[in-house]
């Protein structure tokens, strides 16, 4: 699917003038099972622990699993039901997957424990007052990539950080309240990290989509039902 998208569909789109793609080599924070570290303290330690390994906002993860999981037709039905309603009850999931509620509960627990399924919450940062979003493309000394990536993962402003291939070897997505805060953050905290040799700041002027959800200003929109939520 990725090859089809990058090799055929996007280059054939009339408005696309240039295309660059990088490979994620190591993810330091963000993505699967990650909640935004700026909200640390919202949940109690017990509540964070109950979320499982994904509840740790600073969990460093490899990008590719060594042993892919084998999924059944019933798993696919279960995923389809969860995609439609992430809060569906065990009774509803059981009916969708042709299983009993008990078997669904055990299977879902196994998939969560194995990292195949993760619990995530999508947030519209603008609704919380974070109106300056930017991509940081960083050139880092090869021997310092892990140290810089792990340092970035500890910063509440950073929602995503990963080592990547290409002319920039570290990519981060940051959320700040305004451009002045973004300037202070990139100069006084990121720019002084040992190993950072260069950085390009790309502000996001209009965000259309994040993960699987459309973004409309400070609202997240469910495209399947056109329901909006803050």
C-alpha positions in Angstrom: 0.0 0.0 0.0 2.8 2.4 0.9 4.6 1.7 -2.5 1.3 2.3 -4.4 0.7 5.6 -2.5 4.2 7.0 -2.9 5.1 5.5 -6.2 1.9 6.0 -8.2 -1.0 7.8 -6.5 0.7 10.9 -5.1 3.1 11.6 -8.0 0.1 11.5 -10.4 -1.8 14.1 -8.3 -1.8 17.3 -10.3 -1.1 19.7 -7.4 1.9 17.6 -6.1 5.1 19.3 -7.3 7.7 17.4 -5.2 7.8 14.4 -2.9 10.2 13.3 -0.2 9.9 10.2 2.0 11.9 9.0 4.9 12.0 5.7 6.8 11.3 5.7 10.6 14.2 3.9 12.1 13.5 4.2 15.9 10.5 5.8 17.6 11.3 7.6 20.9 7.9 8.9 21.7 4.4 9.2 20.1 2.2 7.0 18.0 1.0 3.7 19.3 -0.5 3.9 22.8 1.1 7.2 23.5 -0.7 10.0 25.3 0.6 13.6 25.1 3.1 14.1 27.8 1.9 17.7 28.3 -1.1 16.1 30.1 1.1 14.2 32.5 -0.4 14.3 36.0 -4.0 14.3 34.6 -4.3 10.6 35.5 -3.1 9.1 38.8 -0.1 6.8 38.7 -2.5 3.9 39.3 -4.6 4.9 36.4 -1.6 5.2 34.1 -0.4 1.8 35.2 -3.8 0.3 34.4 -3.3 1.4 30.8 -0.5 -1.1 30.5 2.9 -0.6 28.7 1.2 1.9 26.4 0.4 4.2 29.3 4.1 5.2 29.6 4.5 8.4 27.6 8.3 7.9 27.4 8.3 4.3 26.1 10.9 3.9 23.3 9.8 1.4 20.7 11.3 -0.2 17.6 9.3 0.5 14.5 9.1 -3.0 13.1 8.0 -6.1 15.1 10.4 -9.1 14.7 7.5 -11.7 14.8 4.3 -10.5 13.1 1.1 -11.6 14.8 -1.2 -14.0 13.0 -4.7 -12.6 12.8 -7.9 -14.7 12.3 -11.0 -13.7 10.4 -12.7 -13.2 13.8 -9.9 -10.8 14.7 -10.5 -8.8 11.6 -14.2 -8.5 12.5 -13.2 -7.5 16.0 -11.0 -4.7 14.6 -13.7 -3.5 12.3 -16.1 -3.2 15.2 -13.6 -1.3 17.3 -12.7 1.0 14.4 -16.4 1.9 14.2 -16.8 2.4 17.9 -13.8 2.2 20.2 -16.1 2.1 23.2 -18.2 -0.8 22.1 -19.2 -3.2 24.8 -18.0 -6.9 25.0 -21.5 -7.9 24.0 -21.5 -5.8 20.9 -18.0 -7.0 20.0 -18.9 -10.6 20.5 -21.9 -10.3 18.2 -19.7 -8.6 15.5 -16.9 -11.3 15.8 -19.2 -14.3 16.2 -17.7 -15.0 19.6 -18.9 -15.1 23.2 -18.2 -12.1 25.4 -15.8 -14.2 27.5 -13.8 -15.2 24.4 -13.7 -11.6 23.1 -12.5 -10.4 26.5 -9.6 -13.0 26.5 -8.7 -12.3 22.9 -8.7 -8.6 23.3 -6.6 -8.8 26.4 -4.1 -11.0 24.5 -4.0 -8.5 21.6 -3.5 -5.6 24.0 -0.7 -7.4 25.9 1.0 -8.3 22.6 1.0 -4.7 21.3 -1.2 -5.6 18.4 -4.0 -3.4 19.6 -3.5 -0.2 21.6 -5.7 2.2 23.4 -5.3 5.8 22.3 -7.0 9.1 22.8 -6.9 11.8 20.1 -6.7 15.4 21.3 -7.2 18.7 19.5 -4.3 20.7 21.0 -5.8 24.0 19.7 -8.8 23.5 22.0 -6.4 23.4 24.9 -4.6 26.6 23.9 -1.7 25.1 22.0 -1.9 27.0 18.7 1.7 26.8 17.5 2.4 23.3 16.0 5.7 22.7 14.1 7.8 19.9 12.7 11.4 19.9 13.7 13.9 18.4 11.2 17.2 18.0 13.0 20.7 17.1 12.0 22.2 15.2 14.9 25.7 13.7 15.4 25.3 9.9 14.7 26.6 9.0 18.1 24.1 11.3 19.8 20.8 10.4 18.1 19.6 8.1 20.9 20.5 10.6 23.6 18.9 13.5 21.8 15.8 11.5 20.9 15.4 10.3 24.5 15.8 13.9 25.8 13.2 15.1 23.3 10.8 12.4 24.5 11.0 13.8 28.1 9.8 17.3 26.9 6.1 18.0 27.4 6.0 20.0 24.1 7.0 17.0 22.0 4.2 14.8 20.8 6.3 12.7 18.5 10.1 12.1 18.0 11.8 9.5 15.9 15.1 8.7 14.2 14.7 8.8 10.4 16.6 8.2 7.2 17.6 11.1 4.9 19.4 14.4 5.2 17.8 15.0 8.6 18.2 12.1 11.0 15.8 13.1 13.7 12.2 14.3 13.3 10.0 15.7 16.1 6.5 17.2 16.2 6.0 19.9 18.9 3.0 21.8 20.3 3.5 25.3 21.8 1.0 27.9 23.0 2.3 30.5 20.5 5.2 31.3 18.2 7.1 33.1 21.0 7.0 29.9 23.1 8.0 27.9 20.1 11.0 30.2 19.6 12.1 29.9 23.2 11.6 26.1 23.2 13.7 25.5 20.0 16.5 27.9 21.0 16.8 27.5 24.8 16.0 23.9 25.2 16.4 21.9 21.9 19.2 23.9 20.3 21.5 23.5 23.3 21.2 19.7 23.5 24.7 18.1 22.9 24.8 16.6 19.5 22.3 18.8 17.7 24.2 20.3 14.7 21.4 21.9 12.8 17.6 22.2 12.8 14.9 23.3 10.4 11.6 24.5 11.9 8.5 24.0 9.8 5.4 25.5 11.3 2.1 23.9 10.5 -0.3 26.6 9.3 -3.4 24.4 8.7 -3.8 20.8 9.9 -6.3 18.7 8.0 -5.9 15.3 9.6 -4.1 13.6 12.5 -3.9 9.8 12.8 -7.2 8.6 11.5 -9.3 11.7 12.4 -10.0 14.9 10.5 -9.1 18.2 12.1 -11.3 21.2 11.8 -9.6 24.1 13.7 -9.9 23.2 17.4 -12.2 20.3 16.8 -11.8 16.6 15.8 -14.3 15.4 13.3 -15.5 11.8 12.8 -15.8 11.6 9.0 -18.0 8.5 9.1 -20.8 10.2 11.1 -19.8 13.9 10.8 -20.0 14.1 14.6 -17.6 16.6 16.2 -16.2 16.5 19.6 -13.8 18.7 21.6 
